[in-house]
Amino acid sequence: MHPDDIRELLAAAIPNAEIEVRDLTGGGDHFEVTVVSEIFAGRGRVDQHQLVYAPLRAALADRIHALALKTYTPEQWRQRPKSLRVIA
């Protein structure tokens, strides 16, 4: 499966979300998905993840082997710690 296919499925189900999809192995079956959406406000992590899993259910049955999820409200996204910079 291509990351763009996952992005399209999620964008259709969660309008106005910011979505990033990374193929972790290059094989099209292990992905990391980050979704930032107001729809997550007031919901627990399990409920947030269920909102992401729902439109991917068919793909999870036969094309996606592993899916790592990161879900944020826009406010949580703005407040997340900045990643460390790697100095070469």
Biopython code that builds the backbone (N, CA, C, O; Angstrom):
import numpy as np
from Bio.PDB.StructureBuilder import StructureBuilder

atoms = [
    (1, "MET", "N", (0.857, -1.174, 0.000)),
    (1, "MET", "CA", (0.000, 0.000, 0.000)),
    (1, "MET", "C", (0.902, 1.236, 0.000)),
    (1, "MET", "O", (1.965, 1.238, 0.621)),
    (2, "HIS", "N", (0.486, 2.241, -0.672)),
    (2, "HIS", "CA", (1.258, 3.475, -0.758)),
    (2, "HIS", "C", (0.789, 4.453, 0.334)),
    (2, "HIS", "O", (-0.404, 4.509, 0.632)),
    (3, "PRO", "N", (1.701, 5.214, 0.927)),
    (3, "PRO", "CA", (1.317, 6.189, 1.952)),
    (3, "PRO", "C", (0.223, 7.162, 1.496)),
    (3, "PRO", "O", (-0.623, 7.562, 2.295)),
    (4, "ASP", "N", (0.238, 7.537, 0.225)),
    (4, "ASP", "CA", (-0.797, 8.446, -0.280)),
    (4, "ASP", "C", (-2.185, 7.823, -0.212)),
    (4, "ASP", "O", (-3.166, 8.533, 0.003)),
    (5, "ASP", "N", (-2.285, 6.496, -0.393)),
    (5, "ASP", "CA", (-3.576, 5.814, -0.301)),
    (5, "ASP", "C", (-4.126, 5.912, 1.122)),
    (5, "ASP", "O", (-5.316, 6.155, 1.321)),
    (6, "ILE", "N", (-3.257, 5.723, 2.096)),
    (6, "ILE", "CA", (-3.669, 5.837, 3.499)),
    (6, "ILE", "C", (-4.083, 7.268, 3.795)),
    (6, "ILE", "O", (-5.111, 7.500, 4.430)),
    (7, "ARG", "N", (-3.295, 8.221, 3.342)),
    (7, "ARG", "CA", (-3.598, 9.639, 3.561)),
    (7, "ARG", "C", (-4.971, 9.995, 2.979)),
    (7, "ARG", "O", (-5.749, 10.705, 3.616)),
    (8, "GLU", "N", (-5.269, 9.508, 1.781)),
    (8, "GLU", "CA", (-6.558, 9.802, 1.144)),
    (8, "GLU", "C", (-7.724, 9.217, 1.927)),
    (8, "GLU", "O", (-8.745, 9.882, 2.105)),
    (9, "LEU", "N", (-7.583, 7.972, 2.399)),
    (9, "LEU", "CA", (-8.643, 7.349, 3.184)),
    (9, "LEU", "C", (-8.908, 8.135, 4.467)),
    (9, "LEU", "O", (-10.059, 8.358, 4.844)),
    (10, "LEU", "N", (-7.841, 8.546, 5.125)),
    (10, "LEU", "CA", (-8.000, 9.291, 6.366)),
    (10, "LEU", "C", (-8.546, 10.695, 6.122)),
    (10, "LEU", "O", (-9.374, 11.176, 6.895)),
    (11, "ALA", "N", (-8.102, 11.345, 5.075)),
    (11, "ALA", "CA", (-8.581, 12.696, 4.769)),
    (11, "ALA", "C", (-10.077, 12.692, 4.467)),
    (11, "ALA", "O", (-10.788, 13.636, 4.814)),
    (12, "ALA", "N", (-10.549, 11.635, 3.826)),
    (12, "ALA", "CA", (-11.983, 11.536, 3.530)),
    (12, "ALA", "C", (-12.795, 11.330, 4.805)),
    (12, "ALA", "O", (-13.919, 11.821, 4.913)),
    (13, "ALA", "N", (-12.232, 10.606, 5.769)),
    (13, "ALA", "CA", (-12.949, 10.294, 7.000)),
    (13, "ALA", "C", (-12.801, 11.366, 8.081)),
    (13, "ALA", "O", (-13.680, 11.535, 8.926)),
    (14, "ILE", "N", (-11.676, 12.088, 8.043)),
    (14, "ILE", "CA", (-11.396, 13.112, 9.061)),
    (14, "ILE", "C", (-11.066, 14.418, 8.333)),
    (14, "ILE", "O", (-9.896, 14.775, 8.194)),
    (15, "PRO", "N", (-12.091, 15.125, 7.872)),
    (15, "PRO", "CA", (-11.869, 16.360, 7.115)),
    (15, "PRO", "C", (-11.073, 17.390, 7.921)),
    (15, "PRO", "O", (-11.179, 17.460, 9.145)),
    (16, "ASN", "N", (-10.293, 18.168, 7.219)),
    (16, "ASN", "CA", (-9.493, 19.253, 7.785)),
    (16, "ASN", "C", (-8.385, 18.786, 8.724)),
    (16, "ASN", "O", (-7.831, 19.591, 9.472)),
    (17, "ALA", "N", (-8.060, 17.509, 8.694)),
    (17, "ALA", "CA", (-6.972, 16.992, 9.533)),
    (17, "ALA", "C", (-5.636, 17.201, 8.827)),
    (17, "ALA", "O", (-5.554, 17.214, 7.599)),
    (18, "GLU", "N", (-4.606, 17.361, 9.629)),
    (18, "GLU", "CA", (-3.242, 17.326, 9.113)),
    (18, "GLU", "C", (-2.777, 15.888, 9.270)),
    (18, "GLU", "O", (-2.837, 15.327, 10.364)),
    (19, "ILE", "N", (-2.316, 15.292, 8.181)),
    (19, "ILE", "CA", (-1.997, 13.868, 8.187)),
    (19, "ILE", "C", (-0.619, 13.645, 7.587)),
    (19, "ILE", "O", (-0.303, 14.139, 6.504)),
    (20, "GLU", "N", (0.189, 12.895, 8.313)),
    (20, "GLU", "CA", (1.501, 12.486, 7.813)),
    (20, "GLU", "C", (1.556, 10.968, 7.870)),
    (20, "GLU", "O", (1.224, 10.367, 8.892)),
    (21, "VAL", "N", (1.975, 10.350, 6.773)),
    (21, "VAL", "CA", (2.095, 8.896, 6.711)),
    (21, "VAL", "C", (3.506, 8.556, 6.267)),
    (21, "VAL", "O", (3.980, 9.039, 5.239)),
    (22, "ARG", "N", (4.174, 7.716, 7.055)),
    (22, "ARG", "CA", (5.529, 7.267, 6.725)),
    (22, "ARG", "C", (5.539, 5.760, 6.563)),
    (22, "ARG", "O", (5.030, 5.033, 7.416)),
    (23, "ASP", "N", (6.116, 5.294, 5.473)),
    (23, "ASP", "CA", (6.353, 3.867, 5.260)),
    (23, "ASP", "C", (7.638, 3.527, 6.000)),
    (23, "ASP", "O", (8.718, 3.959, 5.596)),
    (24, "LEU", "N", (7.535, 2.765, 7.068)),
    (24, "LEU", "CA", (8.679, 2.533, 7.943)),
    (24, "LEU", "C", (9.715, 1.570, 7.380)),
    (24, "LEU", "O", (10.887, 1.640, 7.749)),
    (25, "THR", "N", (9.298, 0.668, 6.490)),
    (25, "THR", "CA", (10.230, -0.341, 5.983)),
    (25, "THR", "C", (10.456, -0.267, 4.483)),
    (25, "THR", "O", (11.369, -0.907, 3.960)),
    (26, "GLY", "N", (9.633, 0.507, 3.784)),
    (26, "GLY", "CA", (9.727, 0.572, 2.331)),
    (26, "GLY", "C", (8.975, -0.551, 1.645)),
    (26, "GLY", "O", (8.962, -0.630, 0.416)),
    (27, "GLY", "N", (8.350, -1.418, 2.421)),
    (27, "GLY", "CA", (7.634, -2.559, 1.853)),
    (27, "GLY", "C", (6.149, -2.347, 1.668)),
    (27, "GLY", "O", (5.460, -3.221, 1.143)),
    (28, "GLY", "N", (5.641, -1.197, 2.091)),
    (28, "GLY", "CA", (4.228, -0.892, 1.891)),
    (28, "GLY", "C", (3.291, -1.610, 2.844)),
    (28, "GLY", "O", (2.103, -1.754, 2.555)),
    (29, "ASP", "N", (3.823, -2.071, 4.003)),
    (29, "ASP", "CA", (2.932, -2.740, 4.945)),
    (29, "ASP", "C", (3.183, -2.376, 6.411)),
    (29, "ASP", "O", (2.463, -2.851, 7.289)),
    (30, "HIS", "N", (4.183, -1.549, 6.689)),
    (30, "HIS", "CA", (4.480, -1.063, 8.038)),
    (30, "HIS", "C", (4.502, 0.467, 7.986)),
    (30, "HIS", "O", (5.345, 1.061, 7.313)),
    (31, "PHE", "N", (3.574, 1.093, 8.700)),
    (31, "PHE", "CA", (3.435, 2.541, 8.602)),
    (31, "PHE", "C", (3.395, 3.214, 9.966)),
    (31, "PHE", "O", (3.022, 2.611, 10.972)),
    (32, "GLU", "N", (3.792, 4.484, 9.965)),
    (32, "GLU", "CA", (3.582, 5.369, 11.096)),
    (32, "GLU", "C", (2.698, 6.506, 10.588)),
    (32, "GLU", "O", (2.998, 7.141, 9.578)),
    (33, "VAL", "N", (1.613, 6.745, 11.301)),
    (33, "VAL", "CA", (0.656, 7.772, 10.903)),
    (33, "VAL", "C", (0.506, 8.782, 12.032)),
    (33, "VAL", "O", (0.272, 8.413, 13.183)),
    (34, "THR", "N", (0.640, 10.048, 11.691)),
    (34, "THR", "CA", (0.399, 11.137, 12.627)),
    (34, "THR", "C", (-0.793, 11.929, 12.114)),
    (34, "THR", "O", (-0.817, 12.356, 10.960)),
    (35, "VAL", "N", (-1.786, 12.123, 12.987)),
    (35, "VAL", "CA", (-2.990, 12.855, 12.604)),
    (35, "VAL", "C", (-3.239, 13.945, 13.637)),
    (35, "VAL", "O", (-3.272, 13.683, 14.839)),
    (36, "VAL", "N", (-3.412, 15.163, 13.157)),
    (36, "VAL", "CA", (-3.740, 16.302, 14.012)),
    (36, "VAL", "C", (-5.122, 16.787, 13.596)),
    (36, "VAL", "O", (-5.333, 17.200, 12.456)),
    (37, "SER", "N", (-6.067, 16.731, 14.545)),
    (37, "SER", "CA", (-7.430, 17.123, 14.213)),
    (37, "SER", "C", (-8.186, 17.579, 15.447)),
    (37, "SER", "O", (-7.967, 17.078, 16.551)),
    (38, "GLU", "N", (-9.067, 18.523, 15.246)),
    (38, "GLU", "CA", (-9.942, 19.003, 16.311)),
    (38, "GLU", "C", (-10.927, 17.911, 16.744)),
    (38, "GLU", "O", (-11.457, 17.962, 17.854)),
    (39, "ILE", "N", (-11.169, 16.935, 15.883)),
    (39, "ILE", "CA", (-12.102, 15.855, 16.203)),
    (39, "ILE", "C", (-11.652, 15.052, 17.427)),
    (39, "ILE", "O", (-12.470, 14.381, 18.055)),
    (40, "PHE", "N", (-10.379, 15.110, 17.767)),
    (40, "PHE", "CA", (-9.846, 14.362, 18.904)),
    (40, "PHE", "C", (-10.088, 15.057, 20.248)),
    (40, "PHE", "O", (-9.909, 14.446, 21.302)),
    (41, "ALA", "N", (-10.491, 16.322, 20.216)),
    (41, "ALA", "CA", (-10.691, 17.080, 21.456)),
    (41, "ALA", "C", (-11.712, 16.389, 22.352)),
    (41, "ALA", "O", (-12.794, 16.006, 21.905)),
    (42, "GLY", "N", (-11.354, 16.237, 23.611)),
    (42, "GLY", "CA", (-12.260, 15.645, 24.581)),
    (42, "GLY", "C", (-12.373, 14.135, 24.522)),
    (42, "GLY", "O", (-13.167, 13.542, 25.253)),
    (43, "ARG", "N", (-11.589, 13.508, 23.659)),
    (43, "ARG", "CA", (-11.635, 12.047, 23.520)),
    (43, "ARG", "C", (-10.360, 11.444, 24.087)),
    (43, "ARG", "O", (-9.287, 12.043, 24.008)),
    (44, "GLY", "N", (-10.486, 10.259, 24.656)),
    (44, "GLY", "CA", (-9.322, 9.541, 25.145)),
    (44, "GLY", "C", (-8.510, 8.977, 23.985)),
    (44, "GLY", "O", (-8.971, 8.942, 22.844)),
    (45, "ARG", "N", (-7.307, 8.542, 24.293)),
    (45, "ARG", "CA", (-6.390, 8.023, 23.263)),
    (45, "ARG", "C", (-7.004, 6.839, 22.511)),
    (45, "ARG", "O", (-6.867, 6.757, 21.290)),
    (46, "VAL", "N", (-7.676, 5.919, 23.214)),
    (46, "VAL", "CA", (-8.280, 4.760, 22.549)),
    (46, "VAL", "C", (-9.337, 5.216, 21.549)),
    (46, "VAL", "O", (-9.364, 4.731, 20.418)),
    (47, "ASP", "N", (-10.201, 6.137, 21.947)),
    (47, "ASP", "CA", (-11.226, 6.658, 21.032)),
    (47, "ASP", "C", (-10.597, 7.363, 19.838)),
    (47, "ASP", "O", (-11.077, 7.221, 18.713)),
    (48, "GLN", "N", (-9.530, 8.122, 20.069)),
    (48, "GLN", "CA", (-8.837, 8.796, 18.976)),
    (48, "GLN", "C", (-8.309, 7.777, 17.976)),
    (48, "GLN", "O", (-8.477, 7.940, 16.767)),
    (49, "HIS", "N", (-7.680, 6.743, 18.473)),
    (49, "HIS", "CA", (-7.113, 5.725, 17.589)),
    (49, "HIS", "C", (-8.198, 4.966, 16.841)),
    (49, "HIS", "O", (-8.012, 4.605, 15.679)),
    (50, "GLN", "N", (-9.324, 4.720, 17.490)),
    (50, "GLN", "CA", (-10.425, 4.048, 16.804)),
    (50, "GLN", "C", (-10.946, 4.874, 15.634)),
    (50, "GLN", "O", (-11.350, 4.318, 14.613)),
    (51, "LEU", "N", (-10.939, 6.205, 15.777)),
    (51, "LEU", "CA", (-11.356, 7.076, 14.676)),
    (51, "LEU", "C", (-10.414, 6.954, 13.480)),
    (51, "LEU", "O", (-10.839, 7.119, 12.337)),
    (52, "VAL", "N", (-9.152, 6.668, 13.736)),
    (52, "VAL", "CA", (-8.172, 6.502, 12.658)),
    (52, "VAL", "C", (-8.253, 5.088, 12.078)),
    (52, "VAL", "O", (-8.167, 4.908, 10.864)),
    (53, "TYR", "N", (-8.417, 4.096, 12.939)),
    (53, "TYR", "CA", (-8.502, 2.714, 12.458)),
    (53, "TYR", "C", (-9.724, 2.472, 11.577)),
    (53, "TYR", "O", (-9.644, 1.722, 10.604)),
    (54, "ALA", "N", (-10.850, 3.098, 11.908)),
    (54, "ALA", "CA", (-12.113, 2.822, 11.205)),
    (54, "ALA", "C", (-12.008, 2.912, 9.678)),
    (54, "ALA", "O", (-12.395, 1.962, 8.998)),
    (55, "PRO", "N", (-11.499, 4.016, 9.110)),
    (55, "PRO", "CA", (-11.438, 4.071, 7.647)),
    (55, "PRO", "C", (-10.364, 3.168, 7.042)),
    (55, "PRO", "O", (-10.327, 2.976, 5.827)),
    (56, "LEU", "N", (-9.497, 2.618, 7.879)),
    (56, "LEU", "CA", (-8.416, 1.750, 7.392)),
    (56, "LEU", "C", (-8.711, 0.266, 7.631)),
    (56, "LEU", "O", (-7.875, -0.586, 7.331)),
    (57, "ARG", "N", (-9.886, -0.045, 8.165)),
    (57, "ARG", "CA", (-10.218, -1.411, 8.564)),
    (57, "ARG", "C", (-9.965, -2.435, 7.454)),
    (57, "ARG", "O", (-9.353, -3.472, 7.710)),
    (58, "ALA", "N", (-10.413, -2.172, 6.251)),
    (58, "ALA", "CA", (-10.222, -3.135, 5.146)),
    (58, "ALA", "C", (-8.737, -3.313, 4.838)),
    (58, "ALA", "O", (-8.281, -4.435, 4.619)),
    (59, "ALA", "N", (-7.989, -2.229, 4.820)),
    (59, "ALA", "CA", (-6.561, -2.311, 4.531)),
    (59, "ALA", "C", (-5.818, -3.032, 5.654)),
    (59, "ALA", "O", (-4.851, -3.749, 5.396)),
    (60, "LEU", "N", (-6.261, -2.846, 6.888)),
    (60, "LEU", "CA", (-5.627, -3.525, 8.017)),
    (60, "LEU", "C", (-5.851, -5.034, 7.951)),
    (60, "LEU", "O", (-5.056, -5.808, 8.485)),
    (61, "ALA", "N", (-6.921, -5.443, 7.303)),
    (61, "ALA", "CA", (-7.227, -6.873, 7.201)),
    (61, "ALA", "C", (-6.290, -7.600, 6.249)),
    (61, "ALA", "O", (-6.019, -8.786, 6.435)),
    (62, "ASP", "N", (-5.787, -6.898, 5.224)),
    (62, "ASP", "CA", (-4.977, -7.642, 4.248)),
    (62, "ASP", "C", (-3.750, -6.922, 3.677)),
    (62, "ASP", "O", (-2.900, -7.567, 3.063)),
    (63, "ARG", "N", (-3.638, -5.600, 3.865)),
    (63, "ARG", "CA", (-2.506, -4.900, 3.256)),
    (63, "ARG", "C", (-1.567, -4.227, 4.244)),
    (63, "ARG", "O", (-0.382, -4.057, 3.955)),
    (64, "ILE", "N", (-2.075, -3.847, 5.392)),
    (64, "ILE", "CA", (-1.235, -3.189, 6.398)),
    (64, "ILE", "C", (-0.955, -4.190, 7.514)),
    (64, "ILE", "O", (-1.873, -4.692, 8.162)),
    (65, "HIS", "N", (0.317, -4.467, 7.723)),
    (65, "HIS", "CA", (0.705, -5.418, 8.757)),
    (65, "HIS", "C", (0.905, -4.734, 10.109)),
    (65, "HIS", "O", (0.554, -5.295, 11.146)),
    (66, "ALA", "N", (1.466, -3.531, 10.100)),
    (66, "ALA", "CA", (1.723, -2.795, 11.344)),
    (66, "ALA", "C", (1.416, -1.318, 11.135)),
    (66, "ALA", "O", (1.733, -0.740, 10.095)),
    (67, "LEU", "N", (0.790, -0.717, 12.152)),
    (67, "LEU", "CA", (0.404, 0.685, 12.068)),
    (67, "LEU", "C", (0.659, 1.343, 13.421)),
    (67, "LEU", "O", (0.002, 1.021, 14.412)),
    (68, "ALA", "N", (1.614, 2.260, 13.453)),
    (68, "ALA", "CA", (1.896, 3.043, 14.657)),
    (68, "ALA", "C", (1.165, 4.369, 14.520)),
    (68, "ALA", "O", (1.318, 5.070, 13.519)),
    (69, "LEU", "N", (0.368, 4.711, 15.528)),
    (69, "LEU", "CA", (-0.437, 5.928, 15.470)),
    (69, "LEU", "C", (0.019, 6.968, 16.469)),
    (69, "LEU", "O", (0.391, 6.657, 17.601)),
    (70, "LYS", "N", (-0.020, 8.215, 16.018)),
    (70, "LYS", "CA", (0.179, 9.374, 16.883)),
    (70, "LYS", "C", (-0.966, 10.321, 16.582)),
    (70, "LYS", "O", (-1.103, 10.794, 15.454)),
    (71, "THR", "N", (-1.787, 10.601, 17.579)),
    (71, "THR", "CA", (-2.931, 11.483, 17.382)),
    (71, "THR", "C", (-2.828, 12.668, 18.326)),
    (71, "THR", "O", (-2.450, 12.525, 19.488)),
    (72, "TYR", "N", (-3.170, 13.839, 17.808)),
    (72, "TYR", "CA", (-3.086, 15.081, 18.569)),
    (72, "TYR", "C", (-4.248, 15.993, 18.217)),
    (72, "TYR", "O", (-4.740, 15.983, 17.088)),
    (73, "THR", "N", (-4.680, 16.777, 19.188)),
    (73, "THR", "CA", (-5.526, 17.920, 18.871)),
    (73, "THR", "C", (-4.577, 19.015, 18.385)),
    (73, "THR", "O", (-3.372, 18.922, 18.621)),
    (74, "PRO", "N", (-5.082, 20.039, 17.719)),
    (74, "PRO", "CA", (-4.186, 21.130, 17.312)),
    (74, "PRO", "C", (-3.450, 21.749, 18.506)),
    (74, "PRO", "O", (-2.276, 22.102, 18.394)),
    (75, "GLU", "N", (-4.130, 21.879, 19.634)),
    (75, "GLU", "CA", (-3.494, 22.445, 20.827)),
    (75, "GLU", "C", (-2.373, 21.536, 21.332)),
    (75, "GLU", "O", (-1.295, 22.023, 21.672)),
    (76, "GLN", "N", (-2.611, 20.235, 21.385)),
    (76, "GLN", "CA", (-1.565, 19.293, 21.801)),
    (76, "GLN", "C", (-0.377, 19.349, 20.837)),
    (76, "GLN", "O", (0.775, 19.262, 21.261)),
    (77, "TRP", "N", (-0.659, 19.490, 19.563)),
    (77, "TRP", "CA", (0.405, 19.554, 18.556)),
    (77, "TRP", "C", (1.292, 20.775, 18.785)),
    (77, "TRP", "O", (2.517, 20.688, 18.699)),
    (78, "ARG", "N", (0.663, 21.915, 19.077)),
    (78, "ARG", "CA", (1.426, 23.147, 19.328)),
    (78, "ARG", "C", (2.258, 23.038, 20.604)),
    (78, "ARG", "O", (3.326, 23.643, 20.692)),
    (79, "GLN", "N", (1.792, 22.287, 21.579)),
    (79, "GLN", "CA", (2.463, 22.207, 22.869)),
    (79, "GLN", "C", (3.457, 21.049, 22.987)),
    (79, "GLN", "O", (4.135, 20.927, 24.007)),
    (80, "ARG", "N", (3.555, 20.205, 21.970)),
    (80, "ARG", "CA", (4.451, 19.052, 22.080)),
    (80, "ARG", "C", (5.898, 19.520, 22.209)),
    (80, "ARG", "O", (6.268, 20.572, 21.687)),
    (81, "PRO", "N", (6.712, 18.732, 22.908)),
    (81, "PRO", "CA", (8.126, 19.116, 23.055)),
    (81, "PRO", "C", (8.823, 19.124, 21.694)),
    (81, "PRO", "O", (8.539, 18.293, 20.831)),
    (82, "LYS", "N", (9.709, 20.046, 21.526)),
    (82, "LYS", "CA", (10.482, 20.113, 20.277)),
    (82, "LYS", "C", (11.473, 18.956, 20.257)),
    (82, "LYS", "O", (12.082, 18.633, 21.277)),
    (83, "SER", "N", (11.631, 18.342, 19.105)),
    (83, "SER", "CA", (12.578, 17.220, 19.014)),
    (83, "SER", "C", (14.011, 17.731, 19.137)),
    (83, "SER", "O", (14.318, 18.877, 18.808)),
    (84, "LEU", "N", (14.859, 16.856, 19.615)),
    (84, "LEU", "CA", (16.276, 17.224, 19.745)),
    (84, "LEU", "C", (16.902, 17.316, 18.369)),
    (84, "LEU", "O", (16.566, 16.546, 17.469)),
    (85, "ARG", "N", (17.801, 18.251, 18.215)),
    (85, "ARG", "CA", (18.513, 18.396, 16.946)),
    (85, "ARG", "C", (19.755, 17.522, 16.966)),
    (85, "ARG", "O", (20.480, 17.460, 17.959)),
    (86, "VAL", "N", (19.979, 16.857, 15.861)),
    (86, "VAL", "CA", (21.170, 16.020, 15.738)),
    (86, "VAL", "C", (22.244, 16.855, 15.065)),
    (86, "VAL", "O", (22.037, 17.386, 13.974)),
    (87, "ILE", "N", (23.373, 16.965, 15.708)),
    (87, "ILE", "CA", (24.483, 17.737, 15.154)),
    (87, "ILE", "C", (25.518, 16.760, 14.616)),
    (87, "ILE", "O", (26.061, 15.946, 15.362)),
    (88, "ALA", "N", (25.785, 16.843, 13.334)),
    (88, "ALA", "CA", (26.745, 15.924, 12.718)),
    (88, "ALA", "C", (28.147, 16.453, 12.833)),
    (88, "ALA", "O", (29.090, 15.811, 12.369)),
]
sb = StructureBuilder()
sb.init_structure("model")
sb.init_model(0)
sb.init_chain("A")
sb.init_seg("    ")
for serial, (resi, resn, name, xyz) in enumerate(atoms, 1):
    if name == "N":
        sb.init_residue(resn, " ", resi, " ")
    sb.init_atom(name, np.array(xyz, "f"), 0.0, 1.0, " ", f" {name:<3s}", serial, name[0])
structure = sb.get_structure()
